[in-house]
Amino acid sequence: MTFAFTITEQAVFNGVVRGMVYGLVALGLVLIFRASGVVNFAQGQIGAFGASAMAVLFANEGLPYYVTFPLAIFTGVLLGALTELLVVRRLFNQPRLLLFVATIGVSQVVLFLQLQLPTIDRDVAFPTPITNIWTIGNLSVRGEHLVVLVVVPALVGVLAFLLQRTRFGLAVRTAADRPANASLSGIRVKAVSTQVWAIAGALAALTALIAGPVLNQRTSEVSVALGPDLLLRGLAAALVGGMVSFPLALVGGVVIGVVEMLVLINNPSTPGTDTLVMFVLLVVLVLLRARAQGRDESAWSLAPRSRAGATELLRHPMARGTRYLSVATLLALGLVLPQLVTEPSRLNEYAYILVFLMVAVSATILTGWAGQISLGQFAFVAIGAYFTAYYGQSLGFVPSIALGVVWGVGVAVVIGIPALRVRGLYLAIITLGFALAVSNYVILLPRFNTSFTGFGSRLEPPIIKIPGIGEWDLASDKQAYYYLCFICLLGVILLVSHLRRTGIGRSLLAVRDNDQNAAAYTVSPTRMKLVAFAVSGGIAAFAGGLFAARNSTMIPDFFTPGESIRVLAVSVVGGLSSVTGAVLGTLVIVGLPIVFNDTPQLRLFGSGIGMLILLLYLPGGLVSVVDSARHQLLALLARRTGWTPRAGRATDGVARLSTRSARPEVDAAAPLRIDDVKVRFGGLLAVGGASLEVRPREVVGLIGTNGAGKTTLMNAVSGFVRATGHVEVFGTAIDAMPAHRRARHGMGRAFQNARIFGGLTVRETIMVALEARQRSLLLPSMLALPPSPIVERHKRSQADEIIAYLGLGRYADTLVAELSTGTRRIVELGALLALDTRLMLLDEPTAGVAQRETEAFGPLIKTIQQELGSAVLIIEHDMPMVMSISDRIYCLEAGAVIAQGSPAEVRANPAVIASYLGTDERAIRRSGLAADERLESDTGVDHSSRA
């Protein structure tokens, strides 16, 4: 067997020219990324609007090229500047992920405006300034090729010079890296940002005008040619340049163009092969980029959060009644609708709303709960639909849809693997590539195209049989099809709503909010991310199987990336993290256009304008409006009836909360032994061969100056940074273990920032830590099967015991994000109790808390440590506190241990005095309340009886 691979001079030349077009797209993306730190999803659409405007003026009005060209460039400049003024400027200080989503909304709005342009009367070839054709040897060089070869390299040089050699470039770089310092230096940061976006708009328009002729597009096709496919290739080229280098981005574009052209000429009969190759290349580039950039610490801030005061109202007796009333109203409406609307085509459309709502619920799990933004959710729908149709040729409808779900779960897990390394912007890029690969390649495979025309998938009649009741043909009986979708939707909503209240749901949100803390609480971030993709992909594929029964023939146009963007719009408009938000968003974005005679303009207006308005003015989505109204109603009822929430009860001891019936006075092995641990960050040696030991039931302090390597050493022990050397916990070597497995060996960690999980309540946070005692299982959690119900009741009871012991009863249902720093510190201690930890690693537990709280924290920590019989390694800058509770102390300097011994010995050590303590006694000893005073936080939590 031989494999012939054809390479021709013309193919390579055409690939170079195409690649320069891709490089030109990348230039605009790199420019915006360098200035704003965001990927501008609207870049292609801004250019497409300019090209469409030029096509209208050229074809309809007969205006010459040299008149329409500057007008098209001006539209790009105008749209770019307006985007910055109206959207970017308002969101400038928000996380880049939110701004990226906003650019998706901008692209929808620009596309809506584009559809308002007049229809093109004459469909002619897209104009080019040079129409000559030259033959050079075996090459055919057209005028548009020459334009690209001259203009694109010149633009690269101009942009590189502009940003590197001019005052404007210095202002751009300074404003991007240090906006506060730039303002102090007299740089008008906002004006610079507007100028950059205007230049990027001009580049977008120029790209469209150059790309049209090169891609052999006609005036009616140019907007299609500049869609997600071109953006995908531009992103790949930009990633080759690391999102910062213009020359490397151009080189990347050229390489991509040549590879694509060679793939096309060697696989002419397999459509979409080039897109598949681009997707694989994009995944590789994104992973390399993520590795070079390091860990993505950007917060997920799109999830709606309730007000602290409103959570108490959820315990009002009428709170459940309002929820039941809302559900009953929607149920009644859904059941009665088919009796009011008898036209089959309308019922088919209403059934589509239900199917789309299932997809939106699946996106809630992936994007809202797990924080994995996806631009490819509808690709899972396509997989479920096409595999259902494929197996339906030989099997019944029910087995076929089940197999489609299996395929959806499997593919989702594979796509979720990159999510173990990246999230946010880069994961969105990967899922966009996945959506294009599915729509342009996978569903065009011959096995799926079984229609009479050879294009699309023909379905066998989907039959539902229930023995003893009846038989329904879903293709012809649209009322039966509607009710099937309605019943399936109810089932999906019930399953997902129940899942949120289980350990799986809490763990997903914990990983979303703070994956390091989740790992420290024994939750595997890897497992939870893959669970999110699997469940989300399975539900979307199930919706796809139902969608397959909607039409006798499916075509790829049903599953374009635009549908995935609509799913994201539904999530943002309705409200992330909430099934109710998915319902509201679907009714607004999908339901209203269908009710009012669905048109592309109406769809885009709802998704684009709606998304932008919600992001700019109501980030919590429509669900936050509903929650606010509900809380106001409950507050009114509480005032009228004199209702007040019941205070939590207190307990006297904590030892009985442990799962271990008895603790030996002295463990056989040391709780912690560190030997010659080294940590490097590039060429910097952060920890240089540190060794220390923590003995049973001992409190060991770790002191040193800022930057001495204390936290880095603790991170190395916890498994959050790569290190060499040897680490043992209770005699077990944990060097090769990931963080969550290290935590399962009895090690509990409290972090310096005390962020924990902002989207969870205090009770839910404690219950996440209780996963260490009994792990939640996926299928029992989803289906409410044993042992899940019993385990959940037991965890809630244990969490309430810990909350009562720490005096946190009034905050049990309050979101952690709404708590003061001191109260969050106490919640962290509660989580350590829930972990049943035998070794507590505390990183500056008094950082950010008031002086009086600091003086009481020491006795509280000591009390818990003594009652549980745990060992403690504590990093602390508060010398009186750490000296008073520590049995021994280690002092670090430049990543190495310079002293160890009892507190008195270390305090008198000359090396410690010279390095850290100094000779001024007043700097060591502070006046104020005695260290044995008890903690009474600024939020009113009284611990005087605990210590």
MARRO-699647 format. One line per 8 residues: number of its first residue (from 1); their letters; for each residue y, z, x of C-alpha. Coordinates in steps of 0.2 Angstrom, whole numbers, plus 2048, in hexadecimal, padded with zeros to 3 digits. Example, Ala and Ser with C-alpha at 12.3 -4.5 7.8 and 13.67 -1.06 7.14 Angstrom:
2
1> AS> 7EA:827:83E; 7FB:824:844
***
This chain:
947
1> MTFAFTIT> 800:800:800; 811:7FB:807; 822:800:802; 830:7F3:805; 842:7FA:806; 84F:7EC:805; 85F:7EE:80F; 86C:7E0:80E
9> EQAVFNGV> 87D:7DE:816; 885:7DB:805; 87D:7EB:7FD; 883:7F6:80C; 895:7EE:80A; 895:7F1:7F7; 88F:802:7FA; 89D:806:807
17> VRGMVYGL> 8AA:800:7FA; 8A3:80A:7EC; 8A1:819:7F7; 8B4:818:7FB; 8B7:818:7E9; 8AD:828:7E8; 8B6:82F:7F7; 8C6:82B:7EE
25> VALGLVLI> 8C0:836:7DF; 8BC:843:7EC; 8CD:843:7F3; 8D5:849:7E3; 8C7:856:7E0; 8CA:85D:7F2; 8DD:85D:7F0; 8DC:868:7E1
33> FRASGVVN> 8CE:873:7E8; 8D8:876:7F8; 8E8:87A:7EE; 8E0:884:7DF; 8CF:888:7E4; 8C8:87F:7D4; 8BE:870:7D1; 8C8:865:7C5
41> FAQGQIGA> 8BC:85E:7B8; 8CA:854:7B0; 8CD:84A:7BF; 8C3:83B:7B9; 8CA:83C:7A7; 8DC:83C:7AD; 8D9:82C:7B7; 8D0:825:7A8
49> FGASAMAV> 8DF:827:79D; 8EA:81E:7A9; 8DD:810:7AB; 8DC:80F:798; 8EE:80E:796; 8F0:801:7A2; 8E2:7F7:79A; 8EB:7F8:789
57> LFANEGLP> 8FB:7F2:791; 8F3:7E4:79B; 8E7:7DE:78D; 8F1:7E0:77D; 903:7DE:783; 900:7D2:791; 90A:7DC:79E; 907:7D7:7B0
65> YYVTFPLA> 8FD:7E2:7BC; 90C:7E7:7C6; 915:7EE:7B7; 905:7F7:7B0; 900:7FE:7C0; 90F:80A:7C3; 90E:80F:7B1; 8FC:814:7B2
73> IFTGVLLG> 900:81E:7C2; 90E:827:7B9; 902:82C:7AB; 8F7:834:7B8; 906:83D:7C0; 90B:843:7AF; 8FA:849:7A9; 8F7:852:7BA
81> ALTELLVV> 908:85B:7B9; 906:860:7A7; 8F5:867:7AA; 8FC:872:7B8; 90B:877:7AD; 902:87B:79D; 8F1:881:7A3; 8EF:884:7B5
89> RRLFNQPR> 8FF:88E:7B7; 8FA:89A:7A8; 8E9:89D:7B0; 8EE:89D:7C2; 8EA:8AF:7C5; 8D9:8AE:7BB; 8C8:8AB:7C3; 8C5:899:7C9
97> LLLFVATI> 8B6:898:7BD; 8C2:89A:7AE; 8CE:88D:7B5; 8BF:881:7B8; 8BA:883:7A6; 8CC:880:7A1; 8CC:86F:7AA; 8BD:86B:79F
105> GVSQVVLF> 8C7:86E:790; 8D5:863:798; 8C9:855:79A; 8C5:856:788; 8D7:856:783; 8DB:847:78E; 8CC:83D:787; 8D2:841:775
113> LQLQLPTI> 8E3:83A:77A; 8DB:82B:781; 8D2:827:771; 8E3:827:769; 8E8:818:773; 8E8:807:76A; 8D8:7FD:769; 8D7:7F0:777
121> DRDVAFPT> 8D9:7DE:76F; 8D2:7D4:77E; 8C3:7DA:788; 8C6:7D3:799; 8C2:7D7:7AB; 8CC:7E6:7B1; 8DB:7E0:7BB; 8DC:7E0:7CE
129> PITNIWTI> 8EB:7DB:7D8; 8E1:7D0:7E4; 8D5:7C4:7DC; 8D0:7BA:7EB; 8BE:7B9:7F1; 8B9:7B7:803; 8A9:7B3:80C; 8A6:7BA:81D
137> GNLSVRGE> 895:7B6:823; 889:7BD:816; 896:7C8:80E; 8A0:7C4:7FE; 8B0:7CE:7FF; 8BA:7CE:7EF; 8CC:7D3:7ED; 8C8:7E4:7E5
145> HLVVLVVV> 8BD:7E8:7F4; 8CC:7E4:800; 8D7:7F0:7F6; 8CB:7FE:7F8; 8C8:7FB:80A; 8DB:7FC:80D; 8E1:809:801; 8D4:817:802
153> PALVGVLA> 8D4:81A:815; 8E7:819:815; 8E7:826:807; 8DC:831:811; 8E7:830:820; 8F7:834:815; 8EF:843:80D; 8E8:84A:81D
161> FLLQRTRF> 8F9:848:825; 902:84F:816; 8F8:85F:815; 8F6:862:828; 907:85C:830; 914:85F:823; 91E:86D:81C; 917:869:80B
169> GLAVRTAA> 905:86A:811; 909:87B:819; 910:881:808; 901:87B:7FF; 8F5:884:80B; 8FF:894:80B; 901:894:7F8; 8EE:891:7F6
177> DRPANASL> 8E9:89E:802; 8F6:8AC:800; 901:8A8:7F1; 90A:8B9:7F2; 90F:8B7:804; 914:8A5:800; 920:8AB:7F3; 927:8B8:7FF
185> SGIRVKAV> 92A:8AA:80C; 934:8A0:7FF; 927:894:7FA; 928:88F:7E8; 915:891:7E4; 916:88B:7D3; 920:87C:7D7; 914:878:7E5
193> STQVWAIA> 905:879:7DA; 90D:86D:7CD; 910:860:7DB; 8FE:861:7E1; 8F8:85E:7CF; 904:850:7CD; 8FE:848:7DD; 8EC:84B:7D7
201> GALAALTA> 8F0:842:7C7; 8F7:833:7D0; 8E7:833:7DB; 8DC:833:7CB; 8E6:825:7C3; 8E5:81B:7D3; 8D2:81E:7D4; 8D0:817:7C3
209> LIAGPVLN> 8DA:808:7C6; 8D0:804:7D6; 8BF:809:7CF; 8C0:7FE:7C0; 8BF:7ED:7C9; 8B3:7F3:7D6; 8A7:7F9:7C9; 8A8:7E9:7C0
217> QRTSEVSV> 8AF:7F1:7B0; 8B9:7E8:7A2; 8C8:7EF:79A; 8BE:7F7:78C; 8B1:7FF:798; 8BC:808:7A5; 8BD:819:79D; 8AA:819:79C
225> ALGPDLLL> 8A8:815:7AE; 8B3:823:7B3; 8A9:830:7AA; 89E:83E:7B1; 893:832:7BB; 8A2:82E:7C6; 8A8:840:7C7; 896:845:7CC
233> RGLAAALV> 897:839:7DB; 8A9:83F:7DF; 8A3:851:7DF; 895:84D:7EB; 8A1:844:7F7; 8AD:853:7F6; 89F:85F:7FA; 89A:855:80A
241> GGMVSFPL> 8AC:859:80F; 8AA:86B:80B; 8B7:869:7FD; 8C4:86A:80B; 8C3:85A:816; 8CA:84A:810; 8C2:83F:81E; 8B1:847:81C
249> ALVGGVVI> 8B2:845:809; 8B5:832:80C; 8A7:831:818; 89C:83A:80B; 8A1:82E:7FD; 89D:81F:808; 88C:826:80C; 889:82A:7FA
257> GVVEMLVL> 88E:818:7F5; 883:810:802; 874:81A:7FD; 877:817:7EA; 878:804:7ED; 868:803:7F7; 85F:80E:7EA; 866:802:7DC
265> INNPSTPG> 860:7F2:7E5; 84F:7F9:7E9; 84C:800:7D7; 854:7F3:7CC; 847:7F6:7BE; 849:809:7BD; 859:80F:7B5; 862:81E:7BB
273> TDTLVMFV> 859:820:7CC; 86A:820:7D4; 86F:82F:7C9; 85F:838:7CD; 862:836:7E0; 874:83C:7DE; 86E:84B:7D4; 862:850:7E2
281> LLVVLVLL> 870:84D:7EF; 87C:857:7E6; 870:866:7E5; 86D:866:7F7; 880:865:7FB; 884:873:7EF; 877:87E:7F7; 87E:87A:808
289> RARAQGRD> 88F:87D:802; 88B:88E:7FA; 882:893:80A; 891:88F:815; 89D:898:809; 892:8A7:807; 890:8B2:7F8; 89A:8AE:7E8
297> ESAWSLAP> 8A3:8BE:7E3; 8AD:8B6:7D5; 8AD:8C1:7C6; 8A7:8BA:7B5; 8B5:8BE:7AA; 8B2:8B3:79B; 8A7:8BF:791; 8B1:8C8:783
305> RSRAGATE> 8B2:8DB:784; 8B7:8E7:777; 8C4:8F4:778; 8BF:905:77E; 8C5:90D:76E; 8BC:901:763; 8AB:906:769; 8AB:917:761
313> LLRHPMAR> 8AE:90E:750; 89D:905:752; 895:916:74D; 89E:916:73C; 892:915:72E; 89A:905:727; 899:8FC:738; 887:8F7:734
321> GTRYLSVA> 88C:8F3:722; 899:8E6:728; 88C:8DE:733; 87F:8DC:725; 88C:8D5:719; 891:8C8:725; 87F:8C3:729; 87B:8C3:716
329> TLLALGLV> 88A:8B7:712; 885:8AB:720; 873:8AC:71A; 878:8A8:708; 883:89A:70D; 875:892:717; 868:894:709; 873:88D:6FB
337> LPQLVTEP> 87A:87E:705; 86C:872:702; 86D:876:6EF; 87F:871:6EF; 87E:862:6FB; 870:856:6F6; 875:847:700; 867:845:70E
345> SRLNEYAY> 873:83F:71B; 87F:84E:719; 870:85A:719; 86B:851:729; 87C:854:731; 87C:867:72B; 86B:869:733; 872:862:743
353> ILVFLMVA> 87F:871:742; 870:87D:742; 868:874:750; 878:874:75A; 87A:887:757; 869:88A:75E; 86F:881:76E; 87F:88C:76E
361> VSATILTG> 874:89B:76D; 86A:896:77C; 87A:893:785; 87F:8A5:780; 870:8AB:78A; 873:8A1:799; 886:8A0:79A; 88B:8B0:791
369> WAGQISLG> 87E:8BC:796; 878:8B6:7A7; 889:8AF:7AD; 882:89E:7B1; 88E:891:7AC; 885:881:7A6; 88B:86F:7A3; 87A:869:7A0
377> QFAFVAIG> 873:873:791; 871:864:786; 865:85D:793; 858:86A:78E; 85A:864:77C; 857:852:782; 847:858:78B; 841:862:77C
385> AYFTAYYG> 845:853:770; 83D:845:77B; 82D:84F:780; 82B:854:76D; 82C:841:769; 820:83D:777; 813:849:773; 816:845:760
393> QSLGFVPS> 80D:834:762; 7FD:83D:764; 7FF:84F:75E; 807:857:74F; 819:85C:74E; 816:86E:751; 80B:86D:761; 817:85F:767
401> IALGVVWG> 827:86A:765; 81D:879:76E; 819:86E:77C; 82B:868:77D; 831:87A:77E; 824:87D:78D; 82C:86E:796; 83E:875:792
409> VGVAVVIG> 839:886:799; 831:87E:7A9; 840:873:7AC; 84C:881:7A9; 844:88C:7B6; 844:87E:7C3; 857:87B:7BF; 85A:88E:7C0
417> IPALRVRG> 853:88F:7D2; 864:889:7DA; 86C:897:7CF; 864:8A3:7DB; 870:89D:7E8; 87F:897:7DF; 889:89B:7CF; 899:897:7C6
425> LYLAIITL> 8A1:887:7CC; 893:880:7D6; 886:884:7C9; 890:87B:7BD; 890:86C:7C8; 87D:86C:7CA; 87B:86D:7B7; 886:85F:7B5
433> GFALAVSN> 87C:855:7C1; 86C:85A:7B7; 874:854:7A7; 877:843:7AE; 866:842:7B6; 85E:846:7A5; 869:83A:79B; 869:82C:7A8
441> YVILLPRF> 857:82D:7AF; 84B:839:7A7; 84C:833:795; 84D:821:79A; 83B:822:7A2; 82F:815:799; 824:823:792; 832:82A:788
449> NTSFTGFG> 839:819:782; 82C:814:774; 838:80C:767; 836:7FB:762; 845:7F5:76C; 83E:7FE:77B; 84E:809:77C; 84C:81A:774
457> SRLEPPII> 83E:825:76E; 835:821:75E; 82E:830:755; 81E:831:74A; 822:839:739; 825:84B:73D; 81A:854:730; 81A:867:72C
465> KIPGIGEW> 80A:86D:723; 808:87F:71D; 7F6:881:716; 7F6:886:703; 809:883:702; 80E:871:705; 812:863:711; 823:85C:716
473> DLASDKQA> 828:84C:71F; 838:852:728; 83D:840:72B; 83F:83C:719; 841:84D:711; 852:853:718; 852:863:70D; 842:868:715
481> YYYLCFIC> 849:864:726; 859:86E:723; 84F:87D:71E; 843:87C:72D; 852:87C:738; 85A:88A:72F; 84A:895:730; 848:891:742
489> LLGVILLV> 85B:895:746; 858:8A6:73D; 849:8A9:748; 852:8A5:758; 861:8AF:754; 856:8BE:750; 84D:8BC:760; 85C:8BB:76B
497> SHLRRTGI> 865:8C9:762; 857:8D4:765; 855:8CF:777; 867:8D4:77A; 863:8E6:775; 854:8E7:781; 852:8EA:793; 852:8D7:796
505> GRSLLAVR> 863:8D5:78E; 86B:8E3:797; 864:8DD:7A8; 86B:8CC:7A5; 87C:8D3:7A2; 87A:8DE:7B1; 876:8D0:7BC; 885:8C6:7B5
513> DNDQNAAA> 891:8D4:7B8; 88B:8DB:7C9; 87B:8D4:7D0; 87B:8E0:7DF; 87C:8EF:7D4; 86E:8E8:7C9; 863:8E6:7D8; 867:8F8:7DD
521> YTVSPTRM> 861:8FD:7CC; 850:8F4:7D0; 855:8E5:7C5; 850:8D4:7CE; 85F:8C8:7CC; 853:8BA:7D0; 847:8BE:7C2; 855:8C1:7B6
529> KLVAFAVS> 85E:8B0:7BA; 84E:8A7:7B8; 84A:8B0:7A8; 85B:8AB:7A1; 858:898:7A5; 846:899:79E; 84B:8A1:78E; 85B:896:78C
537> GGIAAFAG> 852:886:791; 844:88A:785; 84F:88D:776; 859:87D:77A; 849:873:77B; 843:87B:76B; 853:875:763; 850:864:76B
545> GLFAARNS> 83F:863:762; 847:866:751; 854:859:756; 846:84D:759; 842:84E:746; 853:849:741; 853:837:745; 845:82A:745
553> TMIPDFFT> 84A:824:756; 853:82D:764; 85F:825:770; 867:82C:781; 878:82C:778; 873:83B:76F; 872:845:77F; 881:841:78A
561> PGESIRVL> 889:84E:795; 897:84E:788; 88B:858:77D; 888:865:78A; 89B:867:78C; 89C:869:779; 890:877:77B; 89B:880:788
569> AVSVVGGL> 8AA:87D:77C; 8A0:886:76E; 89D:895:77A; 8AF:896:780; 8B6:894:76E; 8AA:8A0:766; 8A9:8AD:773; 89C:8AF:781
577> SSVTGAVL> 88F:8BC:782; 88E:8BD:76F; 882:8B4:762; 890:8B6:756; 89B:8AD:761; 88F:89F:762; 88F:89E:74F; 8A2:89E:74D
585> GTLVIVGL> 8A4:891:75B; 897:885:754; 89F:886:743; 8B0:882:74A; 8AB:875:757; 89C:86C:74F; 89D:871:73D; 8AF:86D:738
593> PIVFNDTP> 8AE:85C:73F; 89E:858:736; 8A6:85F:726; 8B5:854:728; 8AC:844:72C; 8A7:845:73E; 8B2:83A:74A; 8B3:83B:75D
601> QLRLFGSG> 8C5:83F:75C; 8C2:84E:751; 8B4:854:75C; 8BF:853:76C; 8CE:85B:763; 8C3:86A:75E; 8BA:86C:76F; 8C9:868:77A
609> IGMLILLL> 8D7:870:772; 8CD:87E:76B; 8C6:882:77C; 8D7:882:784; 8DF:88D:777; 8D2:89A:778; 8D2:89A:78B; 8E5:89C:78C
617> YLPGGLVS> 8E8:8A8:77E; 8D8:8AF:778; 8CB:8B0:786; 8BF:8BB:77C; 8BD:8AC:76F; 8BC:8AD:75C; 8B0:8BB:75D; 8BE:8C6:764
625> VVDSARHQ> 8C8:8C3:755; 8BA:8C7:749; 8B6:8D7:753; 8C9:8DC:753; 8C9:8DA:740; 8B9:8E3:73E; 8BF:8F2:748; 8D0:8F3:73F
633> LLALLARR> 8C6:8F4:72F; 8BB:901:736; 8CA:90B:73C; 8D2:90A:72B; 8C2:911:723; 8C1:91E:730; 8D2:924:72D; 8D0:924:71A
641> TGWTPRAG> 8C0:92E:71A; 8C4:939:729; 8B5:933:733; 8B4:938:745; 8A6:933:751; 899:941:755; 89A:949:766; 88C:947:772
649> RATDGVAR> 881:956:776; 880:95E:787; 870:963:791; 86E:970:79E; 862:968:7AB; 85E:957:7B2; 84D:95A:7BB; 844:957:7AB
657> LSTRSARP> 84B:946:7AA; 840:940:7B9; 830:937:7B6; 828:940:7C4; 820:950:7BE; 822:95A:7CE; 82B:957:7DF; 824:95E:7EF
665> EVDAAAPL> 830:969:7F9; 82F:95E:808; 829:94B:807; 81D:946:814; 828:938:81B; 83B:937:81E; 844:930:80F; 84E:924:81B
673> RIDDVKVR> 84B:91F:82D; 856:911:834; 852:90B:846; 85D:8FE:850; 864:8F5:841; 870:8E7:845; 87B:8DD:839; 884:8CD:83F
681> FGGLLAVG> 891:8C3:835; 892:8B3:83F; 897:8B8:850; 89D:8C9:84A; 891:8D8:84E; 895:8E3:83F; 887:8F0:842; 880:8F1:854
689> GASLEVRP> 86F:8FA:855; 873:909:84A; 865:916:848; 864:925:83C; 859:930:832; 85A:939:821; 84E:947:81F; 846:94D:80F
697> REVVGLIG> 853:956:803; 861:954:810; 873:94E:80D; 878:943:81C; 88A:93D:81E; 88F:92D:825; 8A1:92D:82C; 8AC:921:836
705> TNGAGKTT> 8BC:917:836; 8BF:908:82A; 8B5:8FA:831; 8A9:905:83B; 89A:8FD:832; 895:90B:826; 894:900:816; 88C:8F2:81F
713> LMNAVSGF> 87F:8FD:825; 87C:904:814; 87B:8F2:80D; 86E:8EE:81B; 864:8FD:815; 866:8F7:803; 861:8E5:807; 872:8DD:803
721> VRATGHVE> 875:8D6:814; 86A:8CF:821; 865:8DA:82F; 859:8DD:83D; 851:8ED:842; 846:8F9:839; 849:902:828; 83C:90E:820
729> VFGTAIDA> 83E:917:80F; 831:925:80D; 826:91D:81A; 826:90C:813; 82E:8FE:81D; 83A:8F4:812; 842:8E8:81F; 83B:8D8:816
737> MPAHRRAR> 83E:8DE:804; 84C:8D8:7F9; 858:8E4:7F2; 850:8E8:7E1; 83F:8EB:7E9; 847:8F7:7F6; 84E:901:7E7; 83D:902:7DF
745> HGMGRAFQ> 838:90D:7EE; 843:91B:7E8; 854:916:7EF; 863:917:7E4; 874:910:7E9; 886:913:7E3; 893:907:7E9; 8A5:909:7EF
753> NARIFGGL> 8AD:8FF:7E2; 8A4:907:7D3; 8A5:8F8:7C9; 893:8F9:7C2; 892:8EE:7B2; 8A2:8EB:7A9; 89A:8E2:79A; 88E:8F0:797
761> TVRETIMV> 891:901:78E; 88D:912:797; 87D:914:78E; 877:902:792; 87C:904:7A4; 870:914:7A5; 863:90A:79C; 864:8FC:7A9
769> ALEARQRS> 860:909:7B6; 852:910:7AC; 849:8FF:7AF; 843:907:7BF; 838:912:7B5; 831:905:7A9; 834:8F2:7AA; 838:8E8:79B
777> LLLPSMLA> 82D:8DA:797; 834:8C9:791; 829:8C4:783; 827:8D6:77B; 839:8D8:77C; 83D:8C7:773; 830:8CA:766; 831:8DD:764
785> LPPSPIVE> 81F:8DF:768; 817:8EE:770; 81C:8F6:77C; 82E:8F1:77A; 833:8FB:76B; 82C:90B:771; 833:908:783; 844:904:77C
793> RHKRSQAD> 845:914:772; 83F:91F:781; 84C:917:78C; 85A:91A:780; 854:92C:77E; 854:92F:791; 865:926:793; 86C:932:785
801> EIIAYLGL> 865:941:78F; 86E:93C:79F; 87E:938:796; 87E:949:78E; 87A:951:79E; 889:949:7A7; 895:94D:798; 897:93A:794
809> GRYADTLV> 893:93B:782; 8A3:934:77C; 8A2:925:787; 890:920:783; 895:911:77A; 8A4:90D:784; 8A4:8FE:790; 8A4:902:7A2
817> AELSTGTR> 8B3:8F7:7A5; 8BD:902:79A; 8BA:912:7A4; 8C4:91A:7B1; 8BE:91A:7C3; 8B9:92C:7C3; 8AF:92A:7B3; 8A6:91A:7BA
825> RIVELGAL> 8A1:925:7C9; 899:931:7BE; 890:923:7B5; 889:91D:7C6; 882:92F:7C9; 87A:92D:7B8; 872:91D:7BD; 86B:925:7CC
833> LALDTRLM> 863:932:7C1; 85C:925:7B7; 855:91C:7C6; 84C:92D:7CA; 852:92A:7DC; 84B:934:7EA; 858:92C:7F6; 86A:92B:7F1
841> LLDEPTAG> 875:91F:7FB; 887:923:7F6; 895:918:7FD; 8A6:921:7FB; 8A2:929:7EA; 8B4:930:7EA; 8BD:920:7EE; 8CB:91D:7E1
849> VAQRETEA> 8C9:92D:7D8; 8D6:93B:7D6; 8D7:949:7E2; 8D1:956:7D6; 8C2:94B:7D2; 8BE:949:7E4; 8BD:95B:7E7; 8B1:95E:7D9
857> FGPLIKTI> 8A6:94F:7DD; 89E:957:7EC; 896:966:7E3; 891:95A:7D5; 888:94F:7E1; 880:95E:7E9; 87A:965:7D9; 871:955:7D3
865> QQELGSAV> 86A:953:7E5; 863:965:7E5; 85C:964:7D3; 853:953:7D6; 84E:957:7E8; 855:947:7EE; 85C:942:7FF; 86D:93B:801
873> LIIEHDMP> 876:930:80D; 889:930:809; 897:926:810; 8A8:92F:80E; 8B9:930:815; 8BD:941:80C; 8B9:94D:81B; 8B9:95D:812
881> MVMSISDR> 8AD:957:805; 8A1:94E:810; 8A1:95D:81C; 89E:969:80E; 88F:961:807; 886:959:816; 878:960:820; 87B:954:82E
889> IYCLEAGA> 888:946:832; 887:936:83B; 897:92E:842; 898:91B:844; 8A4:911:84F; 8A4:8FE:850; 893:8FD:848; 88B:90A:854
897> VIAQGSPA> 887:91D:852; 892:927:85E; 88D:938:858; 881:942:84D; 87E:954:848; 883:962:83D; 895:961:835; 89B:96D:841
905> EVRANPAV> 894:964:850; 89A:953:84B; 8AC:95A:847; 8AD:961:858; 8A6:951:861; 8B3:94A:86C; 8AE:938:869; 8B0:93B:856
913> IASYLGTD> 8C0:943:858; 8C7:935:863; 8BF:927:858; 8C2:92E:846; 8C8:940:843; 8D6:942:84F; 8DD:952:855; 8E9:956:847
921> ERAIRRSG> 8E0:964:83C; 8EB:960:82D; 8E4:94E:82D; 8D2:956:82B; 8D5:964:820; 8DF:962:810; 8E7:96F:805; 8E3:970:7F2
929> LAADERLE> 8D6:976:7E7; 8C6:97D:7EE; 8B7:971:7F0; 8AD:97A:7E4; 8B8:977:7D5; 8AF:96C:7C8; 8B3:95B:7C3; 8BE:958:7B5
937> SDTGVDHS> 8C3:946:7B4; 8D3:93E:7AE; 8C9:938:79F; 8C4:94A:79A; 8B2:94B:7A0; 8AF:95D:7A3; 8A1:961:7B0; 8A5:973:7B3
945> SRA> 894:979:7AD; 88A:96C:7B7; 88E:971:7C9
***
